[in-house]
Amino acid sequence: MHINWTGLGEVFLVALGAVLAVMVLFAVGLRGVSQRLTARERGASGATGLTAAVLCFAACAAIVGYGIHMIVG
């Protein structure tokens, strides 16, 4: 039995990168929601925070959806 260690390492690094990307995007999305809530308490619109949150959460959903598509397909 032969194990392709290079291939295993590549898969590990790509998976690690994807997890880090989703984690950072989700954290930035939560920060955007927090900024919107803070701005609304102060009487401002908070549109920038909401836009950032929506874009980050949409990117998270796209990455997860693509991963599911790759597994199922």
N, C-alpha and C positions, 0 to 999 in steps of 0.2 A: 504494500500500500504506500502510495506516494502522496504527500501533502504539498500543495503549491502554497508555500508560505508567503510568497510575494503577492499572489492573488488574495489570500486571506488578509494580509496587511492592507491592501488597497481597499477592500470592502470595509474593513474596520475604520479606516481613515475617512472614507466617504460617509459612512453612517455617523461617525462622530461629528463630522462637519455639518451634516444635516440636522442632527440633534442640537448642536450649538446654534445654528441659524434659526431654528424654530424657537428655541428658548429665548434668544435675544429679541427676536421679533415680537414674541408674546410679552416680554417684559417691557419693551418700548410701547406696545399697545396699551398695557395697563397704565403706564406712565401718562400716556395721552388721555386716557379716561380720567385719571386723577387731575391732570391739568385742566380738563374741561370742567370738572366739578368745582375745582378751586376758582376758576374764572367765573362760573355761574354764581358762586356765593358772593363774589365781589361785584357782580352786576355786569360783567362783560359777557360776550357771546361764547367764547371758548371754542370757536370753530376750528382753530388750528389743532388743538388737542384732539378734537373729534375726528378730524381728517386724518391725522397721524394714526389714531387708534384703528379707524376703519381700514386704512391701507395695510397696517401691520397684521391685523386679524385676517384680512383677505389673503395676504401672502402666506400666513400660517395655514389657512384652509387650503390654499392651492398646493402647497408643499405636501400636506398630508393627503390630499386627494390624489396627487400624482403618485405618491407612494402606494396608496391602495390600488390605483389603476395598474401599476407595475406588478403588484403581487397577484391580483385577480387575473389580469390579462396574460 
